[in-house]
Amino acid sequence: MDVGATTAENDEVAPKPGWRVMLPVFLSVSLYAASTAAVLPILPFYLKEMGGTPLIFGLVIAIEALTQFLAGPLVGQLSDRMGRKKILLATQAAAFTSFLLLALAEAVVPVVLARILFGFTGGTFTAAAAYAADHSSPANRRQAIGILNAAVGLGGIVGAGLTGYLSGISLVVPIFAAMAFSATSFVVTAGWIKGSHAVSLDVDVSAQSRAPSDKVSFRSIVSSPVIRMLVVVLLCYFFAYGMYGSQIANYLQATFISEGNSFGPREFGYLMAADGAINIIVQLFLLQRLGRYFTERLLIVLICAIVAVGYITVGFAMTLPVLVFAILCISVGDALARPTFISALSVHAPRRRQGIVLGTAQSLLAATEAVSPLIAGFLIGQALYGVWTGTIVAFVAIAALIAWTRLPLTDPEAEGQAHE
């Protein structure tokens, strides 16, 4: 893959992202994120009521991630061939169906089936990110992806905040709220988002006729040394985050007591809402400014340093202010990480392969999320909290080391911004 040619090609054909183009997909992603955030805070406690252990919860998350691993490249490639809108509609319909099945579940097995189906909806953000890539250049790619991450943050505030209130009524009520968000997201996508097909944006007729029949392999996708290193760093970083995110609720419930009360679904809902608020603030006020002064390599190292401080602090948090500081560090770092990794992969990929490259990256992330919850669930279930924290920090340190030693000093985004 010729990175220089790819960057030039992308720069020529993609305009700056405008709100007229991005607002519909922003709303669609926000509503999807709200539906997801409405369910996540109650899921570990929902399973516990059915007799599930932290390991069982880890298994459920792992199976869901395995579904994403299998579906990611296919969904991404279909979005290249069929268009972003059709894939968004399909994944949102699957999300609604999975929430319905979850609401009707009375045992662990139906919950597993519901989350397997929900695993196919991981392509929602992939298709949306490819849509953003279609309408941006390398110089503003991180900004476009940041808009979508702000949408995720807004959805997280609304969905998780609502669950913090509704969970006091019943653990099932937030699931019905998720169904309402999902249905509204489908309506917004169907009625407002215009069809977007990446291939038609940047290739001639003969290339279009060949594109659907191109054989896509993992080796061809990671043929660029930069993409290979980004993938390795991305896997290490998100393996650590998967160990943290999948078991933080169970960890805090077992170890953290504030004002005589243990950590429960209401507190977890409010924590996720705060995470969403931090996400929005970072996307609006911090990401673009950091992007002016930091290359991919330096920004990734900075992100790893921030989240490492947060992970270490979580392991020692015994009071609410200390816990708040730890969550703040992790939320800020993760809000910076997702658009940084996605845009970095995107600017090094051919424009007609945005969907398949981002979908494959999503699939690889799902592979880490299929393993990390099981390991984390075992460690938390055995009360090996120090090992849990140490493993998380170790993988973040590996990600930072690889980024510092193997990624290039400059990147297309920084060069593009310098010429603007």
N, C-alpha and C positions, 0 to 999 in steps of 0.2 A: 504494500500500500504506500503510495507516495503522499506523505503527510503534507508537504508543501503544496502540491497540486490540489489536494483535497481542500486545504484551507483557502486557497485562492478561488477555487470553484465555489465554495460556500459563500465567500465574501461577495462574489459578483451577483449572485442570484437572490440573496436573502435580504429583505429590508429590516429596518429597526422594528422591534415589536411595539405595536400600538395598542392602546386600550380598546379600540373598536374591534380589533381582532382577538385580543387576549381576554377581554371581559367575559364573554360567554364560557370559554373553557375554564377561566378562573372560578366562575360560579359553579360550574359543573363539578370541578375538582373539590371545591369547598364543601359542597353538599355531600359528595362521596366521602370525603374525610370526616364530615360530621357524623355520617352513619357509622363509619368505622370506629370513631372515637366514642360514640354512644355505647358501643358493645364492649370494647376492650376493658374498661374499668370493672365491669361486673363479671366478666368471663371466668377469672380464677375462682371467684366466690360462688358463681353459678354452678361450676363444676364441683366445688367443695360440698354444696348442698346435696349433690347426687352421689357423694362418697369419693370424689376424685382427690388425689394427693397432688403435691407439687410436681412429682414425676409424671403423673397422668396429664396434668396441665401442660408440662413440657412436651409430652408426646403429642398432644393435640396440636400445639403450635408447630411442632416439627412436621407433622403430617400435612398441615396446611402449607408450610414452606416447601415441602416436597412437591406438592401440587404446583406451586408457583415455579419451582425449578423445571418441571416437565413442560409447563405451559408457556413460560416466558419467551423463549425464542420463537415459538409458533405464533403467539399473539403478536409479537413485534413484527415478524415477517408478514403476517396477514395485514397489519396496519400499513405496511409499505405497499402491499398489492391492492388491498381493498379500500384503503382510506382510513383516516383516523376516526371519523365520526361513526362509521359502522362498528368498529371495534369498541369504542366507548359505549355505544348503545348495548352491545352484547354483554360487556362486562358489568354494566350497571343493572341489567336484567338479572344476571346471575347473582349479583349482590342481594337484590331484593328477595329472590327465591331462597337464598341461604339464610337470610334473617327470618323469613317465615318458618323455615324448617327448625331453626334454633329456638324460636318462640314456642313451638309445639313440642320441643324435646322434653322427655321425662326421664331420660337415662343418658349415660355417657356416649353410647354408640350413635344416636341421632345427632348429638353435638359434634362428634367427629365428622359425620357425613356433611353436616352444615358447613363446617370449617374447610373441608375438602373442596366443596363447591365454591366457597368464598376465595379459596386459593387462586381460582381462575380469574378473579377480579383484580389480581395484582397487575394485570396488563392495563388497567385504567390509567395509572400514572405514566406507564411507558408510552402509551398512545398519546397522552397529553403532552409529555415531554418531547416526543417526536413532532407533535403539532407546533410546539414552541420553537423547536429547531428549524422547522420549515419556514418560520416567519421571523428569523433572526440571523445575524451574521456572527462569525466567531468573536468579534469585538464586543458584542452585547449578548452573547449566548448565556453567560452566567446570570445576567440580569433577567433574561426571559425565563430561565429555569427558576430563578429566585422568586419570580411572580407566582409560579405554580406552588413553590414551597410556602409562600405566604398564604396561598389559598388553603394548603394543608393545615397551616397554623390556625387560620380563622375557623376552619371546620373543627379542628381540635378543641378550640375554646368553646364553641357552641355545643358540640356533641358531648364532650366530657363534662362541661359545666352543667348541662341539662341533666346528665346522668347523676351527677353529684346530688341533685335535688330529687330526681325521680326514683333513685335506688332506695330512698327512704320509704317509698310506697310499696314497691315490689321490684325484684330483680328482673322481672319480665317486662315491665313497663318501658325501660330504656330500649329494649329490643324493638318494640312497636314504634318508638320514636325513630330508631334507625331505619325501619321500613319506610316511614314517611319521608325522611331525608333522601333515601335511595330512589323512591318513586319520583320525587321532585327533581332530582338530578337527571333522571331519564328524560323527563319532560323538557328540561332546559336544553339538554343535548339535542333532542329530536327537533325542537322548535327554533333554536337560535344558532347553534354551531353550524357553519357551512362545511360541506364536505372538503376534506383535505387529503390529497394524495401526493406523497413526497416525490415519487418518481417523475411525475409530470412537471416538476418545478425546474429540473436542471439537466435533463438529458434530451437528446434529439429523438426523432421517431424510431430510428434503427436501434438506439439504445433501449428505448422503451420496449421494443419488441423482444429484446434479449433479456431484460431485467427479470421477468417472472421466472425464466428458466435457468437463471444463474444458480449454480450449485453453491450453497452457503455452508461452510463448515466452520467449526470452532477455530481451526488452524488459520483459515483465511481471515477471520475476524481479528485475531490477535497477531497478525503478521507484522504489524508495526511494533517495534521495541518499546515505544512510549506507551502504547495501549497495553502491552503485556505487563509493564511495570505498574501502570495505573490499576489494572485488574488485580494484581497481587496485593497492592496497598489497600485497595478497596475491600478485598476479601478479609484481610487481617483486621481492618478497622471495624467492619460490620459484623465480623465474628464476635469481637469484643462487645459491640453494642447489642447484639442478639443475646448474649449471655446476661447482660444487664437488663435489657428491656423485658425479656421473657419472665424474669423471676424477681424483679424489684418489688412487686406487690407482695409476693410471698415472703421475701426477705424482710421487708418493713413490718409486715404483720407479725412476724416471729420475733423481731428484735427492737422495734421502735414503739415506745409508749409516750404519749404526750397528754399531759393533764389527766392522767389516770385512764385514758382511752387508748386501745390498740388501733393499729392502722387497718382501715376497712375500705369498702367500695366507695363510700362518700369521699373519704380523704384521697383515694386514688383518682377519683374523677376530678377533684379540684386540682390535684397535681398535674394531670394531663391537660386541664384547661390552662394552667399557668405555663406549661410547656408550649402550648399553642400560641399564647400571647407573646412569649419570648421569641418564638419563631417569626412572628409577624414583625416585631421590632427589629430583629436582626436583618430580615430581608429588606425592610424599608430604609433603615438608617445605617447599617453596618457593612453589609456584604459588598455593596457597590464601592464604598470608600476603601475597604481593604483591597478590593480587586484592582484599584488604581496603583497600589504600592507593592503588592505581593504577587509573585508568580505562582503558578500551580504548586510548585515544590515548596516554597516558603509558606504558602497558605495552608497546605496539608500538614506540614510540621507544626505550625501554630495551632491548628485544630486539634491535633493529637495531644499537644501539651495542655490545652485547655481541658479536654475531656479527661485526661489522666489525673489532673488535679481533682476533678469532680468525682471520679471513681474511687480514688484513694480516700477522699473526704467522706463519701458514703459509708465506707467500711468502718469509720470511726465516729459517725454521727450519733450522738446521744441526746442532743437537744434540737429543738425546732430551728433556731437560727442557723446552726451548722448544717442541718439537712437542707434547708433552703439554699444555702450557698452552694452545696454540692450539686443539687438539682439545677441551679442556675448555670453552673459551669458546663454540665453535661448538655443541657438544652441549648445553650449558646453554641457550643462546639458542634452539636449535631445539626443545628439549623444552618451553620456554615458548611458543613461537610456535604450534605446531599446535593445542593446545586453545584458545588465545586467539583465533585466527582462526576456528576452527570454531564455538566458542560465540558469538562476536560475530555471525557470520552467522545462527546459529540463533535467537538471541533477537530478531532483527529480521524473521524470516520467519513467515508464518502456520503454525500447528501442522500443518495438513493438508498443507502443502507442504514439510515438513522434508526428506523424501527427495529431492525434485526439486531443491530449492535446494542442498543439500549435494552432491548428485550433479553438478549443473552446476558448482559450485565445483571439485569433483574433476576434472571434464572440462577446465575452464580451466587448472587446474594441470598436467594432462597435456599441454595444448597447449604450455605453457612447457617442459615436460620433453621434448617432441618436438623442440624447437629448441635448447635450451641444451646437450644432450650433443654435438650436431653441431658447434656453435661451439667448445665446450670441447675436443672431440676434435681439431679442426683446429689449435687453438692449441697444445695439448700435443704433438701430432704434429710441429709445426714448431718446438718448443722455445721458444715465445713465452710463457714462464712469467709474466713481468711483466705482459703484456697480459691474460693469463688472470686474474691476481689483481686487476688494476685494474678490469676489467670487472665482476667479482663485487662489489667494494666500491662501485663506482658505482651499481649497481642497488639495493644495500642503502641507500645514502644517499638515493636517490630515494624509496624506500619510506618512510623516516623523515621526509623533508621533506613528502611528501603527507599522511602521518598527522598530523604536527604542525599543518599549516595547514588541513586540510580535515575532519578528524574532529571530532565534538562534544566539548565539555569533559566532559560526563557521559554515562553510558550506563545502560541498564536493569539490568544486573547490579549495578553499584555502588548504584543506588537501591534495588534489591531487598534487598541485603545490609544497607543502612542501616536498613531497616524490620524486620529480623529480630531 
